[in-house]
Amino acid sequence: MEVKVKAQDLLSYEGDGLIVNLFEGVKQPGGATGAADKALAGAISAAVRRQEFTGKLHERLLLYTFGRLPVLQVLVIGLGKQEECGVDRIRSASAEALRHLRQAGARRVGSIVHGAGTGGIEASQASRAVTEGALLGLYRFGKYRRASEDGERALKQLTLLERDRSKISSLEEGVRVGRILAEATIFARDMVNEPANALTPSELAARAKKMASGLGLTFKTLERADMKRLGMGALLGVAQGSEHPPKLIVVSYRGAKRKGKGPRLGLVGKGITFDSGGISIKPSEGMESMKGDMAGGAAVLGAIKGIAELKLPVDVTAIVPATENMPSGTAQRPGDIVKTMSGKTIEVINTDAEGRLILADALSYACDAGVTHLVDVATLTGACVVALGSVRTGAFANDRELMRRVQEASEASGEKLWELPLDDEYGEQIKSDYADMKNVGGRKAGAITAAKLLANFVGKTPWVHLDIAGTSQAEKDHGYYPKGATGAMVRTLIALATGFAESKRK
């Protein structure tokens, strides 16, 4: 969908629909909404008086203009309480409004810039939020559906309307950044929504290579022989049950102005393109969703795409260990012991705890590559879903400053986190009688013990682990998350890199 900014009076816009807004509790609309109300003979204020519309967040009032305005419909979207207005509410309201108008058949829509007036949000931030919400909220993965099966018409154009010409350049910059962030997230969503027969480890590597090539990024793939040479026994152990060869995908962006100076951010993402559980096979119910067990890998690839397109002055390397976890005559067995790239050994108690195995080698590789700060993203544990549901991503850290940066980035992006502990006592649960550690620590504190295992492979490098098992998929449309892959943590990682870039400028 095209998003553009135009210096134009709201009421003169010609199209299929027009979006205005109202805060909760406002009895008499003012500003642009008040002007629309007057043009519609007081229809908006009448609905408020009759309590048909109260302005609660995401509440919608759709009015036909009957020729009073050069659009067919006016949609009033509720923004909730004015004192609670922020950029994430603007994203969400924008998405809900546009999905509603798409259902109503609109193809060309005009909108006020939500939040930029009485909402008190700076113009570029407001237009960025509207753009993000619009593009993310309208996203659909229809690659494998016939067009005739899709009853909704595509919404082709959104025009942000502003009378004050002095604000146009700021609004346009917000739209530019918002589009980059949204498209980076959509890049990740598309990969997560792909079926596993289409997105094999080789195909994931091919898509990463195509993206890297288009942006002038450095790309390389480590093959099975390279992994053997480096001693990546944990990654190879998981991969040995699949006929599809594993790949270690490495994409690097060099944005720092002074070569070799400043922080170098490492992003590691779990890339299990299908997780059957291996010999410790999963129940059949819901196993189809395990095509999305590479959402962490998709997130770091989407993030480096956005970072490169924003041309941030910071160095970033994205690393994705990619493989399937399958049962076969050659598959890894419970009781096997694998030797990692670091030299440490892991006893495999449950082959369905495979993500921490492949990440162990990938984290060691990242540290050896010289990153100064490290964040990994993984759909790692069902225990994290039990603890936090689908609302917050679980976060774990060995460094307070990096955790603070990640939390600030999550707040800026609207992607909620909750930090969980990494007390030494939890390490007792993963002690093995036969190896340096074992890959599961029992039912108690499962998300924490998985993180404790990963902590063994980062050394003294500042590190944050993000468990997106609960947040990588949406069960239904809500806000700017359509049902399916969410692209969780893409925008947070970009915001983190932005924070590093801005701290260098100071």
C-alpha positions, -999 to +999 in steps of 0.1 A: +000+000+000+012+035-009+014+059+021+018+096+012+015+130+029-005+159+013-009+195+023-047+196+020-078+204+040-094+173+054-128+180+040-117+185+005-102+150+002-116+128-026-116+091-021-135+062-006-131+069+030-119+095+056-105+087+091-108+110+120-106+103+158-120+110+192-106+107+227-127+089+253-150+112+272-150+140+247-186+153+244-182+178+216-156+170+189-132+198+180-105+203+154-106+182+123-131+158+138-153+188+148-151+200+112-161+166+099-190+165+124-202+199+112-201+188+075-221+157+085-248+178+102-237+168+137-238+131+131-207+124+152-217+145+182-252+130+180-238+095+183-217+106+213-248+121+230-267+088+224-237+069+238-235+049+205-198+060+204-177+068+235-142+071+221-128+040+238-096+026+223-104+008+189-141+017+191-154+025+156-182+047+142-188+044+105-209+071+089-221+075+053-217+110+040-246+110+015-228+136-006-220+160+021-183+153+016-164+141-014-159+106+002-184+078+006-177+071+043-162+087+074-148+065+101-142+078+136-117+057+156-115+058+193-081+067+208-090+060+245-082+084+273-062+114+262-037+112+291-029+076+280-022+085+244+012+073+231+028+062+198+018+025+203-019+034+207-016+054+175-001+024+157-029+002+170-057+026+163-044+032+127-044-005+121-079-011+134-093+018+115-078+007+082-088-029+085-124-018+091-124+004+060-108-024+040-136-047+050-160-019+039-145-020+005-124+012+006-094+014-017-083+050-013-084+065+022-075+099+037-067+103+074-057+129+099-023+123+116-035+107+148-018+120+179-002+150+162-027+175+175-042+174+210-024+140+215+008+159+220+030+136+198+057+152+177+047+152+140+073+128+126+067+103+155+029+105+149+032+099+111+057+071+117+033+054+141+003+058+117+024+043+089+037+014+110+002+006+122-013+008+087+012-014+070+015-039+098-023-040+105-032-046+068-007-074+064-020-107+050-001-138+040-020-148+009+007-164-012-010-198-014-046-186-017-065-180-049-075-144-054-111-155-058-111-169-023-102-136-007-134-116-003-117-084+009-107-058-015-071-045-013-066-010+002-043+007-022-035+042-009-034+060+024-030+098+023-021+117+055-037+151+054-022+182+070-031+219+063+001+233+079+028+231+051+056+237+076+049+202+090+050+183+057+087+175+056+086+161+092+055+140+084+072+126+053+103+116+072+080+098+097+063+080+069+097+070+054+110+055+087+077+039+095+077+021+061+112+008+067+103-006+101+071-021+089+086-037+058+115-052+079+088-067+101+068-080+072+100-095+057+102-116+089+065-124+090+066-137+055+093-162+063+076-174+095+043-179+077+059-200+050+053-237+052+083-259+061+083-276+027+090-243+011+112-227+037+140-252+042+173-242+058+187-237+022+158-215+012+162-194+044+198-189+035+188-180-001+164-153+011+190-139+035+215-138+006+191-121-017+183-095+010+220-089+018+229-086-019+202-060-025+215-039+004+252-043-002+257-063+030+284-090+036+269-125+034+283-159+040+270-194+048+288-221+068+281-256+055+282-289+073+319-293+066+326-259+080+307-267+111+327-299+116+359-281+112+348-255+139+336-283+162+299-273+162+288-307+175+256-293+191+243-278+159+253-308+139+237-332+164+203-315+159+208-315+121+217-351+117+181-363+117+171-343+086+178-349+049+181-311+045+216-298+052+221-273+080+233-237+073+249-211+096+238-178+080+260-148+087+250-113+075+271-083+084+264-045+081+292-020+086+277+013+093+303+028+117+321+058+103+354+047+118+363+011+109+368-011+139+357+016+164+327+016+186+303-011+196+296-041+173+262-055+179+257-093+174+221-106+168+217-144+169+183-160+160+171-195+163+165-210+128+147-243+133+127-244+100+106-273+113+106-288+148+090-322+151+107-327+185+130-353+170+131-387+187+113-370+217+085-363+192+059-337+199+021-344+201+005-342+166-020-316+177-006-282+169+026-295+154+018-276+122+027-244+140+063-256+143+070-242+109+074-210+128+102-223+151+126-201+131+109-168+141+140-158+160+162-162+129+136-143+108+136-115+134+174-109+133+174-110+095+145-085+094+162-063+119+195-061+100+175-053+068+158-023+086+191-012+102+208-012+068+180+007+051+180+033+079+218+036+073+225+036+111+261+044+120+267+012+139+282-022+131+258-052+133+262-089+125+232-112+123+238-150+127+212-177+122+219-214+128+193-231+105+183-267+105+153-290+109+147-311+140+135-345+126+132-381+138+149-406+116+174-435+117+202-410+119+186-387+144+201-376+177+190-397+206+182-390+243+213-398+262+237-386+234+265-363+245+276-335+221+307-314+221+301-277+214+323-253+195+334-239+229+347-273+239+320-278+266+298-309+264+261-312+267+241-344+276+209-345+255+181-355+278+153-344+255+158-340+217+129-315+217+151-290+236+171-285+205+170-247+202+194-242+230+218-267+214+220-248+181+222-215+198+251-227+220+273-230+189+260-199+173+266-178+204+302-191+206+307-182+169+294-147+175+317-142+204+347-154+184+337-130+156+344-101+180+309-087+188+309-064+218+272-068+227+251-098+220+213-104+218+197-137+209+161-142+199+144-176+200+111-194+203+128-213+230+105-227+256+068-236+263+076-226+299+079-190+289+044-192+273+031-206+306+047-178+325+040-148+303+014-159+278+013-140+245+016-105+260+053-102+269+085-116+256+107-132+283+141-115+288+172-126+305+206-108+309+241-110+322+246-072+319+225-045+335+234-018+310+225-038+279+193-050+295+184-013+301+190-005+265+169-035+253+140-024+277+141+011+263+141-002+228+111-025+236+092+005+251+099+026+220+086-002+197+056-012+217+069-048+221+066-057+258+092-075+277+095-090+312+129-097+327+132-131+345+161-140+369+192-159+362+202-168+398+231-192+402+209-217+419+190-224+387+222-237+372+220-267+396+191-280+376+212-285+344+241-303+360+248-336+343+264-367+358+281-375+324+288-341+307+294-305+316+257-298+315+224-313+303+200-297+279+169-297+302+165-291+339+131-305+346+096-289+347+104-261+372+117-228+358+120-242+323+125-209+306+152-199+331+172-231+330+172-229+292+186-194+295+212-206+321+225-231+295+229-204+269+248-182+294+276-208+294+284-198+258+287-160+259+317-157+282+320-121+295+302-105+265+272-084+275+243-105+265+205-105+265+183-135+256+148-129+243+123-159+245+096-151+219+078-185+222+046-167+233+048-135+212+059-148+178+023-158+168-010-140+171-041-162+175-064-136+161-063-101+147-057-074+173-042-039+169-014-041+143-010-078+147-030-099+122-035-136+129-003-155+123+033-144+125+039-111+144+075-104+135+082-101+172+114-082+182+123-069+147+114-033+156+129-037+191+162-048+177+162-019+152+154+005+181+183-010+200+207-004+171+193+031+168+201+037+205+237+026+200+240+048+170+226+078+189+248+073+219+278+074+195+267+108+182+266+124+217 
